């Protein structure tokens, strides 16, 4: 069993609830913010199973640290193992489906 801590962070942004996993959560040097670093993403090889996971990796994968406003954080949980990173609609709670690119019709 790994001795490194793992956190599930749920926060609100642009009407959506983001759920990410990280190894480190601390108080930020910026007043009113929480610092989240060492983000953990599924680095599976081959076929992309979950396009939402890939979208989150594209958006946050190059980030060294996230400084999240305290009022946007819904929950921080210490967990034993990583689950699925996801984006949900804040109003309904339903998963936001990231559609696969559709071919455009030639004119």
Secondary structure, DSSP 8 states (H G I E B T S, - for coil): ---S-EEEEEEEETTEEEEEEEEEEEE-SSTTEEEEEEEE-----SS-S-HHHHHHHHHHTT-SEEEEEGGGEEEEEEESS----EEEETTT--B------------
